[in-house]
Amino acid sequence: MTPVITLDGPGGSGKGTIARLLAERLGWHLLDSGALYRLTALAARRAGVDLDDARAVAEVARNLPVRFEPAKGGGTRILLDGEEVGAELRTEACGADASRVAALPEVREALLERQRAFRRPPGLVADGRDMGTVVFPDAPLKVYLTASLEERARRRYNQLKEQGVSANIHSLLQELADRDERDAKREVAPLRPAEDAVVLDSTELGIDEVLQRILDLARERNLA
Ligand code: C5P
């Protein structure tokens, strides 16, 4: 069975960056499951679908005309209907919409097989909220990455500034707090560590240290 390392946790915990670096270091595939929820929300908005209409949004999720392509300078280009949408997907507005549609069981069901199809040799690093609890419950290494709300807001703020996007740290903090609450309180696949997950608090750790700890865990389990 192809090995999977799951990386779950709240927004701004550094999961996305760590998952990408980990996949590069191991030479494994990468699943950014949040992007699928963001794409679903964006495609539904563009089609004029009501985000509370579970069946209609699930239909959008099942038929997403999306392509993931390797980008020239590294990373991935995400194309929706042939148009590059990476920057639009990363906005807080799209994140908030994603968290709304992600609370709909029909939408989660519609995306389940699409996510599992990313599991291909030699291995997969899967980033999300329910990778260890629902999508890949048999994963041999599950990590739950977290950090204080203030630190996560600070990281998001710096990330946006680097991209030349103006942001307000107070509203970012509020948006992250709202999204955490919605993700943790929903009935299906709520945000929580799997029982067999290793919980890593990265508030006081740099990217390299977190990456090293996960690589050590992977080696201990003979995955790398
Ligand atoms: O990780 P990212 O911030 O891109 O995820 C956007 C939203 O998608 C999250 O707030 C969450 O509501 C939802 N999501 C989810 N399950 C996943 C990944 C993301 O519910 N596996």
Boltz pocket constraint, residues with backbone or C-beta under 6 A from the ligand:
constraints:
  - pocket:
      binder: B
      contacts: [[A, 11], [A, 33], [A, 34], [A, 35], [A, 37], [A, 38], [A, 95], [A, 98], [A, 99], [A, 100], [A, 102], [A, 103], [A, 127], [A, 128], [A, 129], [A, 130], [A, 131], [A, 179], [A, 183], [A, 189]]
      max_distance: 6.0
